[in-house]
Amino acid sequence: MDLKTAVKNQEEEMLACLRQVIRFPSERQEAKADAPFGEPVRDCLLYVLEQAEKLGMKTCNVDNCMGWAEIGEGPEMVAILGHLDVVPAGEGWDRDPYSGDVENGNIYGRGTMDDKGPAVAALYAMKAIMDSGLPLKRRIRILFGTNEETGSADMAYYREHGGEIPVSGFTPDGEYPLINGEKGIINAVFTAAMNAAAPADADVCGAGAALLKSISGGTAFNIVPGHAKAELSCGEETARKAMETVYAAEKELEKEIAQDEEMKAACASLTEGGKSILSAKYDAETGILTVLAEGKEAHASLPWKGVNAIGALLFALKRLPVAGDAAEKIRFLAGGIGLKGTGDGFGIALEDEISGRLSFNTGMIEGNGSEIKVSINYRYPVTRSYEECAPKLIGEMKENGFVLTSEAHKPSLYVDKNEEYVQKLLAVYREFTGLPAEPMCIGGGTYAKAIPNTVAFGPIFPGDTVREHLPNEFWELDKLYLNMQIIAEAVYRLAN
């Protein structure tokens, strides 16, 4: 049987498996003794390994951190790297984010594109190779990760415990034609102690103190936050003036946005329907003033495609008479974080010709009257270094009372486009699409950084709408099936 026919024969069974895989709400949760990244993603891993075994593959569960399935024989191995964990579903969905619904030629749910869809397609591409009877000179192994979205500790565990390194391979967790460069990624958490009960700065918007009770926003490092909120305790007169100030800040913000084409485009969907980016309301019974910011979610590698609700909230809060040194912290963060997502507020706006600008995303903020914590994801260009940005940011934060409490760093990656396996993958893409096939560099991070001799290859085609990490994630079935064909041919050529 020829390989294309064998892949076609797997479509129905693959789709049924994928629908079930999507139904596992495999966001990272609290670690348990037998579930290092939470029970839902562990259960998803167990299900997929069970399916692989039923398909006739050799399988291995690496302590519920990750697992793999393999076909073929030989001393060398080529790999496909997929992951079963997902970012939080977040708000704004029109349906159950874990439904796995199939409607109008699409499959819906968190993970359909990133990365459950490609991973399950790859599993059944391997089954098609088995059914085709085509010879293999190398083994083909698919690695199923469970921690890609929050650090790739799963692949580190695999390597630390003797996991075999492939001679070549790819992860279908990026874009076509092929990604041979990935920016360095840093996730940093900074915490500052505050004395919110000290006298207010009366010069900000008139006399009267507003005591910061809480501030919150965002769901993950790698998502531009769509919502942020602050609650302040104050009297009615202070609240009235504060709400006027928030309204004025909204107008000022609109003017600032109108002067920047990227920000203007990102905000269009928010403002066209008359929706306010900033708003405030006061509850006279509780004495609580609530300030709300509405943003637009986007992947943290492209923060200029979204509107950071935390940045917008701070834009308003810095104008209010916030009590104590909370005011200083807010003004500092507002100036540093800003809205553009390039790191210029902290003096780290690096750039190169190969991969473009540094991206900067304040993904989460959490605080009360005594402490405030910010979680930042920033990505430096492939030809620049950690030393050119991280020490400067850490120093600026420390000078203003924010201590680095955790940091995770994935160095940048660059693979020569003339590598043999890179050229094989590009050739497969050209043959299936008839499109030009030049590799690219991205701001996103993939398992290619964690496992040597691999690159990101697919699943998103040029011109496709970016839906991963966003509400109402879905994937067109025809593109899902085309990916299965490309993956099958690509990994077959790498194995021969």
QUIJOLIN-V51599 format. One record per pair of residues at least 6 apart in sequence whose ideal C-beta (glycine too) atoms are under 6 Angstrom apart, sorted by the first residue. I is the first residue (numbers start at 1). J is the second residue. If there is no record, write none. Layout:
i->[I	I]
j->[J	J]
This chain:
i->[1	3	3	6	6	6	7	7	7	7	10	10	10	11	14	17	17	18	19	21	21	22	22	22	22	23	23	24	24	24	25	25	26	26	26	26	26	26	27	27	28	28	28	29	34	35	35	36	37	37	41	41	42	44	45	45	45	45	48	49	49	49	52	52	53	55	57	57	58	59	60	61	62	65	65	66	66	66	66	67	68	68	69	70	70	71	71	71	72	72	72	74	74	76	76	77	77	77	77	78	78	78	78	78	78	78	79	79	79	79	80	80	80	81	81	81	81	82	82	82	82	83	83	83	84	84	85	85	85	85	86	86	87	87	87	88	88	89	89	90	92	93	93	94	97	97	98	99	100	101	105	106	106	107	108	110	112	112	112	113	113	113	114	115	117	117	118	118	121	121	122	122	123	125	125	125	126	128	129	136	137	138	140	140	145	146	147	147	151	152	155	155	155	165	166	168	168	168	169	170	170	170	171	171	171	171	172	172	173	173	174	174	175	176	176	176	177	177	177	178	178	178	178	178	179	179	179	180	180	180	180	181	181	181	181	182	182	182	183	183	183	183	183	183	183	184	184	184	185	185	185	186	186	186	187	187	187	188	188	189	189	189	190	190	190	190	191	191	191	192	192	192	192	193	194	194	194	195	195	196	196	196	196	196	196	197	198	200	200	200	201	201	204	204	205	205	205	205	205	206	208	208	209	210	210	210	210	210	210	211	211	212	212	212	212	213	213	214	214	215	215	215	216	216	217	217	217	217	217	218	218	218	220	221	221	221	222	222	223	223	224	224	224	224	224	224	225	225	225	226	226	226	227	228	228	228	228	229	230	230	231	231	232	233	234	239	239	242	242	243	245	246	246	246	246	249	249	249	250	253	257	257	257	258	262	266	266	266	266	267	270	277	277	278	278	279	280	281	282	291	293	293	293	295	295	295	296	296	297	297	298	298	299	300	300	301	301	301	303	303	303	304	310	310	311	311	311	314	314	315	317	318	318	318	322	329	332	335	336	336	337	338	341	341	342	342	343	343	343	346	346	347	348	348	348	350	350	350	350	350	351	352	352	354	354	354	355	355	355	358	359	359	360	361	362	362	363	363	364	365	366	379	380	382	382	382	394	410	410	413	413	415	417	421	424	425	425	426	428	428	429	430	432	446	448	448	448	458	459	467]
j->[132	132	488	128	131	132	128	484	485	488	124	127	128	481	124	51	120	120	100	116	120	100	109	111	116	98	100	40	43	44	40	98	40	41	44	84	85	86	86	88	37	38	150	38	64	42	64	65	146	147	85	146	64	84	67	84	144	146	144	59	61	67	59	69	59	127	69	71	70	69	68	67	158	154	157	145	146	154	158	144	141	143	142	139	141	126	130	140	136	139	140	138	139	138	167	139	141	164	166	138	140	166	168	169	494	495	141	143	166	169	122	142	491	143	171	447	451	115	119	122	144	115	145	148	144	146	146	147	148	149	110	111	149	220	469	219	220	97	110	219	471	471	472	472	109	110	109	109	109	108	477	474	476	475	474	473	473	474	475	467	468	475	468	173	475	480	172	459	483	484	142	487	142	484	487	488	140	488	492	495	496	495	491	495	154	154	153	154	408	450	447	450	451	452	453	421	453	494	454	454	455	457	446	447	448	456	458	459	446	456	446	456	460	429	458	461	426	429	437	425	426	439	455	457	440	442	456	415	417	439	455	355	382	414	441	413	442	445	355	379	380	381	382	412	443	380	411	412	379	410	445	378	390	409	221	377	408	376	407	375	405	406	374	397	402	404	373	403	405	329	372	401	402	371	325	326	370	324	325	211	212	323	324	326	369	324	324	209	321	323	321	327	319	321	241	245	319	320	321	241	238	321	323	232	234	238	320	321	322	233	323	232	322	326	369	231	233	231	368	230	365	367	229	366	225	228	309	310	365	225	363	364	363	363	375	377	300	377	297	469	297	298	303	306	308	361	295	309	310	295	297	309	309	293	309	310	313	292	291	317	288	290	289	287	289	282	289	289	320	280	319	278	280	291	316	278	316	319	278	315	263	264	267	264	304	296	305	306	307	307	296	294	312	293	316	292	291	290	289	316	309	312	313	307	308	309	306	307	306	470	305	306	469	361	377	359	443	444	341	359	361	341	362	365	337	338	339	333	334	334	330	330	331	334	330	372	400	345	345	346	362	345	359	360	349	357	349	358	360	393	396	392	389	392	393	358	380	381	384	389	357	381	383	382	383	441	381	382	441	380	379	443	378	377	374	376	375	377	375	374	373	443	389	412	414	441	404	445	449	448	449	455	439	494	493	457	490	437	489	490	437	437	486	456	454	455	456	483	483	473]
